Amino acid sequence: MRIRPYQDDDLDALYEICLRTGDSGADATALYNDPKLLGHIYAGPYARLAPDLAFVLVDDHGPAGYVLGAADTRAFEQQCEREWWPALRAAYPLPAPPDWAGNDRDRELVQQIHHPRITDARLLERAPAHLHIDILDRAQGQGNGRRLIQTLLEALAKRHVPAVHLGVGAANTRAIGFYEHVGFTTVVEQEWGRVMARSL
């Protein structure tokens, strides 16, 4: 398996990987009626607005994982507000039309599109960058997660970013163990999960 920079024709694969790992690392396909919604929030904006910090893990079958990042989280959030969310808010209006086929989980994601989470300024003082990493089952347990993380950390270091953070659900104990193994420590723990950070 090899890691390469994101390419425009990877977008559909990123959306699929995002969905197939969207249930605390397990396949979330059966949980959402709209298979694009998770990708609209957790993959698409990075591919569109920060492609130079998007790296894809590829094998003979195609993309099998990715790491996506933003060097300046606050600037990225502001750019999403200008350039990413408006079109999606038009496509997924609130209130939803009577014929909309979304379920309750879909509705929660649509709420995020209209009211995206804003990262706490105190966290950004410590770790201004953030990342998302997802890997399909066929590519796990082979050191690929560490390689993806290292690839992004090196790219962030070239930008003189001091630290990076990520969020992980409480149920995803396997991911929490992995992040600890590659140098992340918990900085905030809440009912939904935890925020972890690592210095560069």
Protein Blocks (a to p, Z undefined) as FASTA:
>chain_A
ZZddddfklmmmmmmmmmmmmngoiafklmpmblklmmmmmmmmmmmmmmmlcccdddfk
opfbdcdddfblmlmmmmmmmmmmmmmmmmmccdddfklcbdfklmmmmmmmmmccdddf
klmmmmmbccdddddfklgonopmmmmmmmmmmmmmmnopabdcddddfklmmlmmmmmm
nopacfbdcfklccddddZZ
